[in-house]
Amino acid sequence: MNILKNKKVAIVGGGPGGLTLARILQMNGAHVNIYERDANKDVRVQGATLDLHEESGLKALQKAGIMDAFKANFRPGAEKLRIMDKGANILIDEHINGKDEIRRPEIDRGPLRKILLDSLQGGTVVWDSQFVTMSRQNNLWKLEFKNGTSALADIVIGADGANSKIRPYITDIKPFYTGVTAIEGSVYNSATASPKVHNLLKGGKLFAMGDSKSLIVSSKGDGSIQFYTSFIADENWVKDCGIDFSDKTQLLAWFRKDYAGWNDVWQELFENADANYIPRPIYSMPLDQTWESQPTLTILGDAAHLMTPFAGEGVNMAMLDAWELGKALTIDNHPDTLTAISAYEKQMRKRGAEAAKDSLMSQAELHSANALEFLMQVVG
């Protein structure tokens, strides 16, 4: 039974989850559009490199029939990790002692998006479409966008991330603050801008831990570095700290003060970073969340089960959600969309809660006095 026959599906959000879902739906004959707030496909994709897991992200790519494109674009060696203390002493070095087998291959967000976009039918993504509101109109959803345009759809799927505008139409359950805040920064042309850290990375990534704080640094294929400092803080720290996050001089002064006792090499990141830092108070959805399924509306990824980033599960779960939802709507022979969406949401919430629990545990360990011991045990 084709429960999507003559139905139009609107996906709000063109991240990895939304794009993967569109690919799965189109492979199975569904009519789908993605509404994405980015102005066009050439908008720079922010964020660190992604490690895809065999049981989730890689499985979704396999089901979507685009593994060959992935294999041509992932970055061998980018998964190699150095664990260091705050003094920049190397404690574990996968460049020397790493395994030859790549269990969790790394790919930059930009190339992954291009692979997924190239797999879609022309015109699938409607760019410059920032969702504002929607309402029911003649048994359809009417979506309205910031640029003044609108669209009609039978089914709406929110793939629009942590601050999802679609989620409130499904549930009023909100995420909770987890007690840790991160600051994200970028260094472009790192070989010349931050040569010491660039050489420490060796094209891979490093975790430095100390004083219940962390510094995570990743190389990217375009020659840039993405880095995150994370630390225990009050929920309103970003608002109350008085730092202008577009002024790297202030960020450097903050780092020298709050990371006092850390090796001076780390300051090179802040001295040469792009000025646009992103503060990120870290939130998670409650592990026991539930809601009543609807026949024309659902969510996936961070919109559904936001979790902390410290287990590397966010994008992987979003892509697995995309496969499971696409399968429920087009392959599993459910009698109607309500049954399909209900079946998807039940297992998605359970799976998401398990991943979120693991992520919360990792966050707690990585911001404890014993962070290095924990990390070395996990990696070693």
KAJO-V378537 format. One record per pair of residues at least 24 apart in sequence whose C-alpha atoms are under 8 Angstrom apart, sorted by sequence separation. I is the first residue (numbers start at 1). J is the second residue. D is the distance in whole Angstrom. If there is no record, write none. Layout:
# KAJO-V378537
I,J,D / I,J,D
This chain:
# KAJO-V378537
7,31,7 / 8,32,6 / 9,33,6 / 10,34,6 / 11,35,6 / 12,36,6 / 13,37,7 / 283,307,7 / 284,308,6 / 5,30,7 / 6,31,8 / 8,33,8 / 10,35,7 / 79,104,7 / 248,273,7 / 283,308,6 / 4,30,6 / 76,102,8 / 79,105,6 / 248,274,8 / 282,308,6 / 78,105,8 / 79,106,6 / 198,225,8 / 248,275,5 / 321,348,7 / 51,79,7 / 78,106,6 / 247,275,6 / 76,105,7 / 246,275,5 / 247,276,8 / 248,277,8 / 75,105,7 / 76,106,7 / 245,275,8 / 246,276,5 / 74,105,7 / 75,106,6 / 245,276,7 / 246,277,6 / 74,106,6 / 75,107,6 / 133,165,8 / 191,223,7 / 245,277,5 / 74,107,5 / 132,165,7 / 190,223,6 / 245,278,7 / 73,107,7 / 74,108,7 / 131,165,7 / 189,223,5 / 190,224,5 / 245,279,7 / 188,223,7 / 189,224,5 / 190,225,6 / 317,352,7 / 188,224,4 / 189,225,8 / 27,64,8 / 187,224,6 / 188,225,6 / 73,111,7 / 186,224,7 / 187,225,5 / 24,63,8 / 73,112,8 / 186,225,6 / 187,226,7 / 20,60,7 / 24,64,6 / 186,226,5 / 20,61,8 / 23,64,6 / 185,226,6 / 186,227,6 / 238,279,7 / 295,336,8 / 296,337,7 / 70,112,7 / 184,226,7 / 185,227,5 / 295,337,5 / 296,338,7 / 313,355,7 / 184,227,6 / 185,228,6 / 238,281,8 / 295,338,4 / 298,341,7 / 20,64,7 / 184,228,5 / 294,338,6 / 295,339,8 / 305,349,7 / 311,355,8 / 70,115,7 / 183,228,5 / 184,229,7 / 293,338,7 / 304,349,8 / 69,115,6 / 182,228,6 / 183,229,5 / 235,281,7 / 295,341,7 / 313,359,8 / 182,229,5 / 183,230,6 / 294,341,7 / 298,345,8 / 305,352,6 / 311,358,7 / 312,359,8 / 182,230,4 / 293,341,7 / 294,342,8 / 305,353,7 / 307,355,8 / 308,356,7 / 311,359,5 / 54,103,7 / 66,115,8 / 181,230,6 / 182,231,7 / 293,342,5 / 307,356,5 / 310,359,5 / 53,103,7 / 54,104,7 / 180,230,7 / 181,231,6 / 306,356,8 / 309,359,7 / 310,360,8 / 53,104,5 / 180,231,5 / 181,232,6 / 305,356,8 / 308,359,6 / 311,362,6 / 52,104,5 / 53,105,8 / 180,232,4 / 181,233,6 / 293,345,7 / 307,359,7 / 308,360,6 / 310,362,6 / 51,104,5 / 52,105,6 / 66,119,8 / 179,232,6 / 180,233,6 / 307,360,8 / 310,363,6 / 51,105,5 / 52,106,6 / 179,233,6 / 180,234,8 / 181,235,8 / 51,106,4 / 52,107,8 / 179,234,6 / 180,235,8 / 308,363,7 / 50,106,5 / 51,107,7 / 179,235,7 / 49,106,6 / 50,107,5 / 49,107,6 / 50,108,6 / 177,235,6 / 49,108,4 / 50,109,7 / 290,349,7 / 48,108,7 / 49,109,6 / 289,349,8 / 48,109,7 / 47,109,7 / 46,109,7 / 45,109,6 / 45,110,5 / 288,353,7 / 44,110,7 / 287,353,5 / 286,353,8 / 287,354,8 / 197,265,7 / 196,265,7 / 197,266,7 / 287,356,7 / 287,357,7 / 197,268,7 / 285,356,8 / 196,268,8 / 197,269,7 / 284,356,7 / 194,268,6 / 194,269,6 / 194,272,7 / 193,272,6 / 187,269,7 / 187,272,6 / 188,273,7 / 41,127,8 / 187,273,4 / 188,274,7 / 40,127,5 / 186,273,5 / 187,274,6 / 39,127,5 / 40,128,7 / 185,273,7 / 186,274,6 / 36,125,7 / 38,127,6 / 39,128,4 / 185,274,7 / 33,123,8 / 34,124,6 / 35,125,6 / 36,126,6 / 37,127,6 / 38,128,5 / 39,129,8 / 33,124,5 / 34,125,5 / 35,126,5 / 36,127,5 / 37,128,5 / 38,129,7 / 185,276,7 / 186,277,8 / 32,124,7 / 33,125,6 / 34,126,6 / 35,127,6 / 36,128,6 / 37,129,5 / 38,130,8 / 185,277,5 / 23,116,7 / 33,126,7 / 35,128,8 / 36,129,5 / 37,130,4 / 184,277,6 / 185,278,7 / 19,113,8 / 26,120,8 / 35,129,5 / 36,130,6 / 37,131,7 / 183,277,7 / 184,278,5 / 26,121,8 / 35,130,7 / 183,278,6 / 184,279,6 / 16,112,8 / 20,116,7 / 23,119,7 / 35,131,8 / 183,279,4 / 184,280,7 / 16,113,7 / 19,116,6 / 23,120,6 / 182,279,6 / 183,280,6 / 15,113,7 / 19,117,7 / 22,120,7 / 181,279,7 / 182,280,5 / 181,280,6 / 182,281,6 / 16,116,8 / 181,281,4 / 182,282,7 / 180,281,6 / 181,282,6 / 180,282,6 / 179,282,7 / 177,281,7 / 178,282,6 / 177,282,6 / 178,283,5 / 177,283,4 / 178,284,7 / 176,283,5 / 177,284,7 / 175,283,6 / 176,284,6 / 175,284,5 / 176,285,6 / 175,285,4 / 176,286,7 / 14,125,8 / 174,285,7 / 175,286,6 / 108,220,6 / 174,286,8 / 108,221,7 / 173,289,7 / 12,131,7 / 82,201,8 / 88,208,7 / 171,291,6 / 170,291,7 / 84,206,7 / 86,208,6 / 170,292,8 / 81,204,6 / 82,205,6 / 83,206,6 / 84,207,6 / 85,208,5 / 86,209,6 / 170,293,8 / 80,204,5 / 81,205,5 / 82,206,5 / 83,207,5 / 84,208,5 / 85,209,5 / 86,210,5 / 170,294,8 / 78,203,6 / 79,204,6 / 80,205,6 / 81,206,5 / 82,207,6 / 83,208,6 / 84,209,7 / 85,210,6 / 77,203,7 / 78,204,4 / 79,205,7 / 81,207,8 / 77,204,6 / 78,205,7 / 170,297,7 / 170,298,7 / 175,306,7 / 167,299,7 / 166,299,7 / 232,367,7 / 167,303,6 / 231,367,7 / 166,303,8 / 167,304,7 / 158,297,8 / 164,303,5 / 155,295,8 / 156,296,6 / 157,297,6 / 158,298,6 / 159,299,6 / 161,301,7 / 162,302,5 / 163,303,7 / 18,159,5 / 78,219,7 / 155,296,4 / 156,297,5 / 157,298,5 / 158,299,4 / 159,300,5 / 161,302,5 / 162,303,5 / 17,159,6 / 154,296,6 / 155,297,6 / 156,298,7 / 157,299,5 / 158,300,6 / 159,301,6 / 160,302,8 / 161,303,5 / 10,153,6 / 157,300,8 / 159,302,8 / 160,303,6 / 9,153,6 / 10,154,8 / 12,156,7 / 15,159,7 / 159,303,6 / 162,306,6 / 8,153,5 / 9,154,6 / 10,155,6 / 11,156,6 / 12,157,6 / 13,158,7 / 14,159,7 / 15,160,8 / 158,303,7 / 161,306,8 / 7,153,8 / 8,154,5 / 9,155,5 / 10,156,5 / 11,157,5 / 12,158,5 / 13,159,5 / 14,160,8 / 75,221,7 / 7,154,6 / 8,155,7 / 9,156,6 / 10,157,6 / 11,158,6 / 12,159,6 / 13,160,4 / 7,155,8 / 9,157,8 / 11,159,7 / 12,160,6 / 13,161,8 / 214,366,7 / 213,366,8 / 214,367,7 / 12,166,8 / 212,366,7 / 213,367,6 / 212,367,4 / 213,368,8 / 212,368,5 / 209,366,8 / 211,368,8 / 212,369,5 / 211,369,6 / 210,369,7 / 212,371,7 / 210,371,7 / 209,371,6 / 210,372,8 / 209,372,6 / 49,218,7 / 48,218,6 / 49,219,7 / 48,219,8 / 49,220,6 / 48,220,7 / 87,261,8 / 88,262,8 / 86,261,8 / 87,262,6 / 88,263,6 / 86,262,5 / 87,263,5 / 86,263,6 / 88,265,8 / 48,226,5 / 47,226,7 / 48,227,8 / 178,360,8 / 57,315,7 / 57,316,4 / 60,319,6 / 64,323,8 / 56,316,5 / 57,317,7 / 60,320,6 / 63,323,7 / 51,312,7 / 56,317,6 / 57,318,8 / 59,320,7 / 50,312,8 / 57,319,5 / 60,322,7 / 53,316,7 / 56,319,7 / 57,320,6 / 60,323,6 / 52,316,6 / 56,320,5 / 50,315,8 / 17,300,7 / 17,301,6 / 92,376,7 / 85,372,7 / 92,380,8 / 83,375,8 / 83,376,7 / 17,315,7 / 21,319,8 / 24,322,8 / 16,315,7 / 20,319,6 / 24,323,7 / 30,330,8 / 17,318,5 / 21,322,4 / 25,326,6 / 16,318,7 / 17,319,5 / 20,322,6 / 21,323,6 / 24,326,6 / 28,330,6 / 16,319,6 / 17,320,8 / 20,323,7 / 24,327,8 / 28,331,8 / 17,321,7 / 18,322,7 / 21,325,7 / 17,322,6 / 21,326,6 / 25,330,7 / 4,329,7 / 3,329,7 / 4,330,7 / 3,330,7 / 2,330,7 / 2,333,8 / 3,334,8 / 1,333,6 / 3,335,7 / 1,334,7 / 3,336,6 / 4,337,8 / 1,335,7 / 3,337,6
